[in-house]
Amino acid sequence: MEQKWTNNLNNDEFNFIQDTHYPILKRNAIEKIKAQLFLLGEEMNQKFDQKGFKISLGENYLEMPYVVLDYPKISGNDFPFLFRTFFWWGHPISYQILVQTEPYKKLIEAWLTQKEEGVFVWVGENLWDNNWQGNGFVGLNQLNEVQKEMVLNRNWFKLVGTKIIKKPDNLFNEAIGFYEFYIKEVLASK
């Protein structure tokens, strides 16, 4: 008796597994993205007082590959602030700022008065959630008073700016400008 397969590949999947071009192209793209993030980390080391950065990558953040630059490099959960550049396959790049709320409360209150488009505030449960398009984030210009109060009463504050990829030569060329404003304020408010 012939066995009936229930997990048959569709035509796109079958053609995909027969082709070696895509995996090589993807690997090369990820290597170039890592190289651009490395250069960004080096530039941040030269421009700002903090030293050291970390690049991480993975294959499955909500089913898509990703590459992350954390500046400065952190180890553990006890750090005052973090600037995270997050490349997530098929999505705009995000520039994330994480700060402990208590030492920077006045600064955060000032940031919450801004009305920038394309900037989001974390209101979810998981600080390490990077899906700024999900339920855990609200547009900075759409934050209501209840959400502002909730954000100010947490241990951590997270602000996310996004940038649609337009040019292949330097995907992260706007990162320094985005971070520069915030890092100067963070370091000045110590």
N, C-alpha and C positions, 0 to 999 in steps of 0.2 A: 504494500500500500504506500502511495506517495505521500510524503509529509507536506502539509500546507504551512508555509512560512507566514508569520503574522507581522514580522518586522521588515518587510520589503523596502528597499530604497526606492525613492521616486527618481525620476530621470535627472533632476538637478543634482541630487545627492550621488547618484551613480557616476555622472560625468565628473563631478567634483573629486571623487576618490580615484578616478583614473588619471587625473591631471597633477603633475608635479609642480606646475608653475605657481599656484597660489601659496602653498606652504613656504616656498623659497622667497617669494615676494613679501609675504607677511614677516618672515624672520628678518629680512633685510630692512624693512620699514621699521620694525621694533628696534633693531640695532642703531639705526640712524636717529630715532627718537631718543633713545638712551644717550647717545652721543650729544645731542642738542641739550638734553637736560643736564648732562655733565658740565657742558660749557656754561649753562645758566648757573649751576651751583658754584662753579669757579668764579663767575662774575659777581655773584652775591657775596662770596667770601672776600673778594677784593673791595667791594663797595660798602659793605656793612661791617659792624664790629664783631658779629658772631662768626665763629669758624666751624667748618665741618658741615657736611650734608650727607644724605643717604638717598640712593636710588633703589627702588623696589619695583618688581614687576610680577605680574601673574596672568593667568589665562582666563579667569572666570569671575569677574566682578559683574554680577547680573548677566552672565553668559557672554561677556565680551572681554577681550584682553585689555590690560591697563599697564601704565608705567607711571610711577610716582616719584617726585623729588621732594624730600622733606628737608627744610632748612630752618634752623640748624638741626643737625642730627640729634635725635632724641633716643633715650633708652629708658624704658619704664614709663610710668604715668605721672611722674613728678617733674614737670617742665613748665616754665612760665608762659611760653608762647611758641608757636610753630607756624611756619609758612609752608604750605603744601601746594605743589603744582601737580595737577592730576590729568594725565592723558588717558582717555577712556575711548576705546575704539568706536568710531561711528558717532561720537558725541562732541559737542564743543569742549574746549579745554577749560578747566576750572582752576582758579587761583583762590586758595583757601587760607584764611587767617584764623588760627585758634589761639585764644588767650584765656588764662585763668581770670575769672570774673572779678574776684575781690580786689586784687591790686590795681586793676584797670577799670573799675566801675565807672568813674567819671568820664574816662575816655570812651568807653562803650556807650554811655548815655549820649555823648556827642555824636558818635557814629550812627546811632539809631535815629538821629534827626535828619540824616541825609536822605535824599529821594532818588538815588541813582537807579537807572534802568539796568537790568541784567545783573543786579547784585542781590543775593539771597541771604537770609538769616536762618540758622539752624534752630528749629523748634521741636525736633523729634526726640527720640529716646536714645539713639546710638550716636555718640559723638563721632565715631569713625565712619558714619554713613557718608558716602561721597556722591550719592544720587541726588543732586540739587534739584532735579526735576520731580522728585517724589514728594510724598506727604510730609516728610520731615523738615521741609524748608518752605519759607514764605518770602516773597519778594520784599526787599527792604522798603519799597514805597507802598507796600500793602499791609505792613505790620500794624495790627491794632494795639490799643493801649493794654489790653489784657495780655497779649503775647509779649509786648515790651517788658511788662512787669515780670512775667514768667522767665524771660531770657535773662533779666538782671538778677534774678534770685537763684540762678544755677551756678554750679561751680565753674563751668566753662562757657565761653562764648565763641561762636563760629560764624564767620562771614565768608561768603563765597561769591567771587566775581567770575563771569564766564566770557569766553571769547570764541567766536566761530572761526574755524580754521579757514584762512583765505589763501595763504601762500605756502609752498612747500619748503622754501629755503630756510626759514627760521620760524618754527611754529610757536616759539615762546618769546618772541621779541618784545611783547608788551608786558611781560611778567615783572621786569625790574621797575617799570613805571608804576604798575599797580601796587607792588609791594613797598616801593620807596616811600610813598605817602604814609602808609600804615606803620612800617618799621621805625621810621623816624619818630612818630608819635609814641609808639610803644616804648622805645628805648629812652625817649625824653621824659616819660612819665614814671620812671623807676624811682 
